Amino acid sequence: MILMEFLVVLGCLLLGTRFGGMGLGLISGIGLFILSFIFGLTPGEPPVQVMLTILAVIGCAATLQTAGGLNLMMQVAERLLRRHPQYITVLAPLTTWTLTFLCGTGHVVYTMFPIIADIALQKNIRPERPMAVASVASQMAICASPVSVAVVSLVSILAAKAGVGHAYSLLEILMVSVPASLCGVLTAALWSLRRGKDLDKDQEFQAKLQDPQQRAFIYGGSETLLGTRFPKEAYWSTWIFFAAIAAVVVLGADASLRPVFEMGGKTGPLSMNLVIQMMMLIAGAVILMSCKVKPGEISNGPVFKAGMVAIFSVFGVAWMSDTFFNSHMSELKEALSHVVQAQPWTYALVLFLISKLVNSQAAALTAIAPMGLALGVDPKLLIAFLPASYGYFILPTYPSDLACIGFDRSGTTRIGKYILNHSFIIPGLIGVSVASTVGYLLTTTLL
C-alpha cells in the first residue's frame, strides 16, 4: 500500500512537470484526493505561513519592478559587464547571482541574457561559456537570498520544529549559504572559461557565418539598457527595497530586537516569518505611495506572475507530500532513520532529485526537509545541504535555461542530441556539489 501511495505522489509530480508550475499545483490536488478518499490517509497541513511569506515578498518585488527599480539594477549590471568584456565568463554569473540574491527570484535576470550574449560575441568569446553558467548562477543564488522562497521555507521549517538544536537564525543560515553558493558559482565559472571550442575553431558556427542572413542574425542585434533614463522614483524604490532587506537581516540576526509574545502556548520573540512579511509589505507600501506606481500595473508584471505560480506549486506539492509522509512517518523512521543518520549525504541526494521532479527549490524543501528532521537529520545538515535543493537543471526544461538558449543567437548554448548533454549540466553539477561541500565544512566550523 505504501508503494502504491508513493507511486501516486510520484506520478502526480511527473505529470505536473509537463504543465509547468501551475500544472504541478493543480495536479497535486488530484494526488491529495486519491490519497485521502481512496487510500484513507489523513490530509496533511498546507504550508500556509510559507505561502503568505512568499506572497508578501512577491508583492514587494512586483511593486519594485513596476516602479522601475529592477530595470535600474539591470542597467548597473550591464555597465559593469561592458566595462570589462574580457572577463564576461566570470562577471556574468556573478552579476546574475547578485541580482537574484537581492530580489529573491531568478526570474529577474532574463533581460541580462541577450546582453551577455551580445558582449561575448563582440569579444569573440563562445557565448555558451558565460551564458550557461550565468543561468545556473541565477538559480543558485536563491538558496543565499534572505528574501527568497527557499530560504524563507527553511526558516519556517526550522522554526516550526523549534527546540534543542533547531533554533538557527536567518543570519546563521546566510553565514553558510552565501559563501557556499558563491564558491559553487565561482568554481563553475572558472571551469567554463575554456569549455567548448573557440568560435574561430568551431566548424558548425563557422558554417553558419557562410550564410549572409545567418551572419546578420547572429551579429546584427545589440541589446542594451545603457541609453535608458530612469526617473528619480526608480532610484527611490531601489533604496527602499534594499532598506527592507537590511532590516530583515538585522532583525533575523538579533532576536532581542523583536517583541516577545506568547503564541501557541510558547513565549518567544516574533517569528521571522512574520518579520519578513511585515517588512516586505511595508517596503511595498512605501514604494507604492512615494514612487508614482500605478497599482493596476503591479499584477501584470512577470515577477508577480512568476511568484503566484510559485505559490500555487508550493501549495499543492507540499500539501500532498505532507499527507503521504505524515501518514507513514513511523514506517519511514524505522526503515530510513539509520541510513540517513549514518550517511547524511543521502538526505542531500533525495532533496536534489525531488527538486527536479517539482522544478522548485522551495517546493522540494517543504516536501523533504520536515521528513529529514523527523528521521533524525541534524538541523545543521539542512542548512549545509541547502544548495542541493537546486537540481532542476538536470533536464533543460526550466524557463531560465530555455530563455538562455533562445537568447543565444550563435546557437552554442543548446540542448544536446542525448538531452542530458546540454549546456547547463556540468556547470550545474559543479556548482551544486562544490556549494554543498563548502556548506558542510562551514556548518562544521561556524555552527
C-alpha positions as CSV (number, residue, x, y, z in Angstrom):
1,M,0.0,0.0,0.0
2,I,2.8,2.4,0.8
3,L,4.4,1.7,-2.5
4,M,1.1,2.3,-4.4
5,E,0.6,5.6,-2.5
6,F,4.2,6.7,-3.2
7,L,3.6,5.9,-6.9
8,V,0.5,8.2,-6.8
9,V,2.7,11.0,-5.4
10,L,5.5,10.4,-7.9
11,G,3.1,10.1,-10.8
12,C,1.4,13.4,-10.0
13,L,4.9,15.1,-9.8
14,L,6.0,13.7,-13.1
15,L,2.7,14.6,-14.8
16,G,2.6,18.0,-13.2
17,T,6.0,19.0,-14.5
18,R,4.7,18.6,-18.1
19,F,2.4,21.5,-17.5
20,G,4.7,23.9,-15.5
21,G,4.3,25.3,-12.0
22,M,0.5,25.8,-12.2
23,G,0.0,22.3,-13.5
24,L,2.2,21.0,-10.7
25,G,0.0,22.6,-8.1
26,L,-3.3,21.7,-9.7
27,I,-2.4,18.0,-10.4
28,S,-1.1,17.6,-6.8
29,G,-4.7,18.2,-5.8
30,I,-5.6,15.0,-7.7
31,G,-3.0,13.1,-5.8
32,L,-4.3,14.5,-2.5
33,F,-7.8,13.4,-3.3
34,I,-6.7,9.9,-4.2
35,L,-4.6,9.6,-1.0
36,S,-7.5,10.8,1.2
37,F,-10.6,9.4,-0.5
38,I,-9.2,6.1,-1.8
39,F,-6.3,5.2,0.5
40,G,-7.9,6.8,3.6
41,L,-4.9,8.9,4.6
42,T,-5.5,11.9,6.9
43,P,-4.9,15.1,4.9
44,G,-1.8,17.0,6.0
45,E,-1.4,20.7,6.6
46,P,-0.7,23.1,3.7
47,P,2.3,25.4,4.3
48,V,0.2,28.5,5.0
49,Q,2.9,30.6,6.6
50,V,5.4,29.8,3.8
51,M,2.8,30.8,1.2
52,L,1.9,34.1,3.0
53,T,5.6,35.0,3.3
54,I,6.1,34.3,-0.5
55,L,3.1,36.4,-1.3
56,A,4.5,39.3,0.7
57,V,7.9,39.1,-0.9
58,I,6.4,38.8,-4.4
59,G,4.1,41.7,-3.8
60,C,7.0,43.9,-2.8
61,A,9.3,42.8,-5.7
62,A,6.5,43.3,-8.2
63,T,5.9,46.8,-6.9
64,L,9.6,47.5,-7.2
65,Q,9.6,46.2,-10.8
66,T,6.6,48.5,-11.7
67,A,8.5,51.5,-10.2
68,G,11.5,50.8,-12.5
69,G,13.8,49.6,-9.7
70,L,14.6,46.2,-11.3
71,N,15.5,47.7,-14.7
72,L,17.7,50.2,-12.9
73,M,19.6,47.2,-11.3
74,M,19.9,45.6,-14.7
75,Q,21.4,48.8,-16.2
76,V,24.0,49.0,-13.4
77,A,24.9,45.3,-14.1
78,E,25.2,45.9,-17.8
79,R,27.5,48.8,-17.3
80,L,29.8,46.6,-15.2
81,L,29.8,43.8,-17.9
82,R,30.5,46.2,-20.8
83,R,33.3,47.9,-18.9
84,H,35.2,44.6,-18.6
85,P,34.1,42.4,-21.5
86,Q,37.2,40.2,-21.5
87,Y,36.0,38.8,-18.1
88,I,32.5,38.2,-19.1
89,T,32.6,34.4,-18.3
90,V,33.3,35.2,-14.6
91,L,31.5,38.5,-14.3
92,A,28.2,37.4,-15.9
93,P,27.4,34.6,-13.4
94,L,28.4,36.9,-10.5
95,T,26.0,39.6,-11.9
96,T,23.1,37.2,-12.2
97,W,23.8,35.7,-8.8
98,T,23.8,39.2,-7.3
99,L,20.5,40.2,-8.9
100,T,18.8,37.1,-7.7
101,F,20.3,37.5,-4.2
102,L,18.9,41.0,-4.0
103,C,15.4,40.2,-5.4
104,G,14.9,36.7,-4.2
105,T,13.8,35.2,-7.6
106,G,15.8,34.1,-10.6
107,H,13.1,35.3,-13.0
108,V,14.5,38.9,-12.8
109,V,17.6,38.1,-14.9
110,Y,16.1,37.3,-18.3
111,T,16.9,40.8,-19.5
112,M,20.6,40.1,-18.9
113,F,20.8,37.1,-21.2
114,P,20.8,38.9,-24.6
115,I,23.2,41.5,-23.1
116,I,25.6,38.7,-22.1
117,A,25.4,37.1,-25.5
118,D,26.0,40.4,-27.3
119,I,29.1,41.2,-25.2
120,A,30.5,37.7,-25.7
121,L,30.1,37.8,-29.5
122,Q,31.7,41.3,-29.7
123,K,34.8,39.9,-27.9
124,N,34.7,36.7,-30.0
125,I,34.1,34.6,-26.8
126,R,31.9,31.5,-27.2
127,P,28.6,32.7,-25.7
128,E,27.9,29.3,-24.2
129,R,30.7,29.9,-21.7
130,P,29.2,32.9,-19.8
131,M,25.5,32.2,-20.6
132,A,25.1,28.7,-19.3
133,V,26.9,29.4,-16.0
134,A,25.0,32.7,-15.7
135,S,21.7,30.8,-15.9
136,V,22.9,28.3,-13.3
137,A,24.2,31.1,-11.0
138,S,20.8,32.9,-11.2
139,Q,19.2,29.8,-9.6
140,M,22.0,29.0,-7.2
141,A,21.6,32.4,-5.6
142,I,18.1,31.5,-4.5
143,C,19.5,29.5,-1.6
144,A,21.5,32.5,-0.5
145,S,18.9,35.3,-0.7
146,P,17.3,36.5,2.6
147,V,14.0,37.1,0.8
148,S,13.9,34.0,-1.5
149,V,11.1,31.4,-1.2
150,A,13.6,28.7,-0.5
151,V,15.3,30.4,2.4
152,V,12.0,31.6,3.8
153,S,10.8,28.0,3.6
154,L,13.8,26.7,5.5
155,V,13.4,29.4,8.2
156,S,9.8,28.4,8.6
157,I,10.5,24.6,8.8
158,L,13.3,25.1,11.4
159,A,11.1,27.5,13.4
160,A,8.1,25.0,13.4
161,K,10.4,22.4,14.9
162,A,11.9,24.8,17.4
163,G,13.6,23.0,20.2
164,V,17.0,22.0,21.3
165,G,19.4,22.3,18.3
166,H,16.7,23.7,15.9
167,A,16.7,27.4,16.7
168,Y,19.0,28.7,13.9
169,S,18.5,32.3,12.9
170,L,18.3,33.7,9.4
171,L,21.8,35.2,9.8
172,E,23.3,31.9,10.7
173,I,21.7,30.3,7.6
174,L,23.1,33.1,5.4
175,M,26.5,32.8,7.0
176,V,26.7,29.3,5.5
177,S,24.6,29.6,2.3
178,V,26.0,32.8,0.9
179,P,29.7,31.8,0.8
180,A,28.8,28.3,-0.1
181,S,26.7,29.4,-3.0
182,L,29.3,31.9,-4.2
183,C,32.1,29.2,-4.1
184,G,30.0,26.9,-6.2
185,V,29.3,29.7,-8.8
186,L,32.9,30.8,-9.0
187,T,34.1,27.2,-9.4
188,A,31.6,26.6,-12.2
189,A,32.6,29.9,-13.9
190,L,36.3,29.1,-13.8
191,W,35.6,25.7,-15.4
192,S,33.6,27.4,-18.1
193,L,36.5,29.7,-19.1
194,R,37.7,27.1,-21.6
195,R,34.6,25.0,-22.3
196,G,33.8,24.1,-25.9
197,K,35.7,25.3,-29.0
198,D,36.7,28.8,-29.6
199,L,34.4,30.4,-32.2
200,D,37.1,30.6,-34.9
201,K,37.7,26.8,-34.5
202,D,34.0,25.8,-34.2
203,Q,33.2,24.4,-37.7
204,E,29.4,24.4,-37.0
205,F,29.5,28.1,-36.1
206,Q,31.7,29.0,-39.0
207,A,29.4,27.2,-41.4
208,K,26.5,29.4,-40.2
209,L,28.5,32.5,-40.9
210,Q,28.8,31.5,-44.6
211,D,25.1,32.3,-44.9
212,P,24.8,36.2,-45.1
213,Q,21.3,36.0,-43.4
214,Q,22.6,33.9,-40.6
215,R,25.6,36.1,-40.1
216,A,23.4,39.2,-40.0
217,F,21.1,37.5,-37.4
218,I,24.0,36.5,-35.2
219,Y,25.9,39.7,-35.2
220,G,23.1,42.2,-36.2
221,G,21.3,42.8,-32.9
222,S,22.7,44.8,-30.0
223,E,20.7,44.6,-26.8
224,T,21.3,47.3,-24.2
225,L,19.8,49.3,-21.4
226,L,22.6,51.8,-21.3
227,G,20.7,54.6,-23.1
228,T,17.6,54.3,-20.9
229,R,17.0,57.2,-18.5
230,F,15.1,56.3,-15.3
231,P,13.0,58.7,-13.2
232,K,14.2,59.5,-9.7
233,E,11.4,57.3,-8.4
234,A,13.2,54.2,-9.7
235,Y,16.2,55.1,-7.6
236,W,14.0,55.7,-4.5
237,S,12.3,52.4,-4.9
238,T,15.6,50.5,-5.1
239,W,16.9,52.1,-1.9
240,I,13.6,51.4,-0.1
241,F,13.8,47.7,-1.2
242,F,17.4,47.5,0.0
243,A,16.5,49.0,3.3
244,A,13.8,46.4,3.8
245,I,16.3,43.6,3.1
246,A,18.7,45.1,5.6
247,A,16.0,45.3,8.2
248,V,15.1,41.6,7.7
249,V,18.8,40.6,8.1
250,V,19.3,42.7,11.2
251,L,16.1,41.5,12.9
252,G,17.0,38.0,12.0
253,A,20.4,38.3,13.4
254,D,19.4,39.8,16.8
255,A,16.2,38.2,18.3
256,S,16.3,40.8,21.1
257,L,15.2,43.5,18.7
258,R,11.9,41.6,18.1
259,P,9.0,42.0,20.5
260,V,8.1,38.9,22.7
261,F,4.7,37.3,22.5
262,E,3.0,34.2,23.8
263,M,1.8,32.3,20.7
264,G,0.8,28.6,20.5
265,G,1.5,28.0,24.2
266,K,5.1,29.2,23.8
267,T,6.6,32.5,24.7
268,G,9.3,33.9,22.4
269,P,10.3,36.7,20.0
270,L,8.2,37.4,17.0
271,S,8.9,34.7,14.3
272,M,11.0,35.6,11.3
273,N,8.1,34.5,9.1
274,L,6.0,37.4,10.4
275,V,9.0,39.8,10.4
276,I,9.7,39.1,6.7
277,Q,6.0,39.5,5.8
278,M,5.8,42.8,7.7
279,M,9.0,44.3,6.2
280,M,8.0,43.3,2.6
281,L,4.5,44.7,3.0
282,I,5.9,47.9,4.5
283,A,8.5,48.3,1.7
284,G,5.9,47.7,-1.0
285,A,3.5,50.2,0.6
286,V,6.2,52.9,0.8
287,I,7.2,52.3,-2.8
288,L,3.6,52.4,-3.9
289,M,2.9,55.7,-2.1
290,S,6.1,57.5,-2.8
291,C,7.3,56.4,-6.3
292,K,4.2,57.1,-8.5
293,V,3.4,53.4,-9.0
294,K,0.2,52.6,-10.8
295,P,-1.5,49.9,-8.7
296,G,-3.2,48.3,-11.6
297,E,0.2,47.5,-13.3
298,I,1.7,45.6,-10.4
299,S,-0.1,42.4,-11.1
300,N,0.7,42.5,-14.8
301,G,4.5,42.2,-14.4
302,P,6.5,39.0,-14.9
303,V,7.7,38.9,-11.3
304,F,4.2,38.9,-9.9
305,K,3.0,36.2,-12.3
306,A,6.0,34.0,-11.7
307,G,5.6,34.4,-7.9
308,M,2.0,33.4,-8.0
309,V,2.9,30.3,-10.0
310,A,5.5,29.5,-7.3
311,I,2.9,29.9,-4.5
312,F,0.5,27.6,-6.3
313,S,3.2,25.0,-6.9
314,V,4.3,25.0,-3.2
315,F,0.7,24.8,-2.1
316,G,-0.2,21.7,-4.0
317,V,3.1,19.8,-3.8
318,A,3.7,20.5,-0.1
319,W,0.1,19.5,0.9
320,M,0.2,16.3,-1.0
321,S,3.7,15.4,0.3
322,D,2.8,16.2,3.9
323,T,-0.2,13.9,3.6
324,F,1.9,11.0,2.5
325,F,4.9,11.4,4.8
326,N,3.0,12.2,7.9
327,S,0.7,9.1,7.5
328,H,3.8,6.8,7.2
329,M,6.3,8.6,9.4
330,S,6.7,5.7,11.8
331,E,7.4,3.2,9.0
332,L,9.8,5.7,7.3
333,K,11.6,6.3,10.5
334,E,12.1,2.6,11.1
335,A,13.3,2.0,7.5
336,L,15.3,5.1,6.8
337,S,16.5,6.7,10.1
338,H,19.6,4.5,10.5
339,V,20.6,5.1,6.8
340,V,20.1,8.8,6.9
341,Q,21.9,9.2,10.3
342,A,24.8,7.1,9.2
343,Q,25.0,8.6,5.7
344,P,23.7,12.2,5.9
345,W,24.6,12.8,2.3
346,T,21.6,10.6,1.3
347,Y,19.3,13.5,2.5
348,A,21.1,15.8,0.1
349,L,20.7,13.3,-2.7
350,V,16.9,12.9,-2.1
351,L,16.5,16.7,-1.9
352,F,18.4,17.1,-5.2
353,L,16.3,14.5,-7.1
354,I,13.0,15.8,-5.7
355,S,13.8,19.3,-6.7
356,K,14.0,18.1,-10.3
357,L,10.6,16.4,-10.0
358,V,8.9,19.6,-8.6
359,N,11.1,22.2,-10.5
360,S,11.3,24.3,-7.4
361,Q,13.8,24.7,-4.6
362,A,11.1,25.8,-2.1
363,A,8.7,23.0,-3.0
364,A,11.5,20.4,-2.6
365,L,12.4,21.8,0.8
366,T,8.8,22.0,2.1
367,A,8.4,18.4,1.0
368,I,11.7,16.8,2.1
369,A,13.2,19.0,5.0
370,P,10.4,18.2,7.5
371,M,10.8,14.5,6.8
372,G,14.6,14.8,7.2
373,L,14.1,16.4,10.7
374,A,11.6,13.7,11.6
375,L,14.1,11.0,10.6
376,G,16.8,12.5,12.9
377,V,18.8,14.5,10.4
378,D,20.8,17.2,12.3
379,P,19.2,20.6,11.5
380,K,22.7,21.9,10.7
381,L,22.8,19.5,7.8
382,L,19.6,21.0,6.4
383,I,21.5,24.3,6.3
384,A,24.7,22.7,4.9
385,F,22.9,21.0,2.1
386,L,20.5,23.8,1.2
387,P,22.3,24.2,-2.2
388,A,21.2,20.6,-3.1
389,S,17.7,21.9,-3.4
390,Y,18.7,23.1,-6.9
391,G,18.5,20.0,-9.1
392,Y,16.1,21.1,-11.9
393,F,19.0,21.8,-14.3
394,I,19.3,18.1,-14.9
395,L,16.8,18.3,-17.7
396,P,16.9,21.6,-19.7
397,T,13.2,22.3,-19.1
398,Y,13.3,25.2,-16.6
399,P,12.3,28.7,-18.0
400,S,15.6,30.4,-17.3
401,D,17.5,27.7,-19.2
402,L,15.1,27.7,-22.1
403,A,15.3,31.6,-22.2
404,C,19.1,31.4,-22.2
405,I,19.1,29.0,-25.2
406,G,16.7,31.3,-27.0
407,F,18.7,34.4,-26.5
408,D,22.0,32.9,-27.7
409,R,21.8,33.8,-31.4
410,S,25.1,31.9,-32.0
411,G,23.4,28.5,-31.1
412,T,26.3,27.5,-28.9
413,T,24.1,27.3,-25.8
414,R,21.9,24.3,-26.6
415,I,20.3,21.0,-25.7
416,G,22.4,18.1,-26.9
417,K,21.5,15.1,-29.0
418,Y,21.0,12.9,-26.0
419,I,19.1,15.6,-24.0
420,L,21.2,15.2,-20.9
421,N,24.4,16.5,-22.7
422,H,23.1,20.1,-22.6
423,S,25.0,23.3,-21.8
424,F,23.9,23.5,-18.2
425,I,24.5,20.0,-16.9
426,I,28.3,20.3,-16.0
427,P,28.2,23.9,-14.6
428,G,25.2,22.9,-12.5
429,L,26.8,19.7,-11.1
430,I,30.0,21.6,-10.3
431,G,28.2,24.4,-8.7
432,V,25.8,22.3,-6.5
433,S,28.5,19.8,-5.4
434,V,31.0,22.5,-4.5
435,A,28.4,24.6,-2.7
436,S,27.1,21.6,-0.7
437,T,30.7,20.6,0.2
438,V,31.6,24.1,1.3
439,G,28.3,24.4,3.2
440,Y,29.0,21.2,5.1
441,L,32.5,22.5,6.0
442,L,31.1,25.9,7.1
443,T,28.4,24.4,9.4
444,T,31.0,22.2,11.0
445,T,33.2,25.2,11.9
446,L,30.6,28.1,12.3
447,L,27.5,26.4,13.8
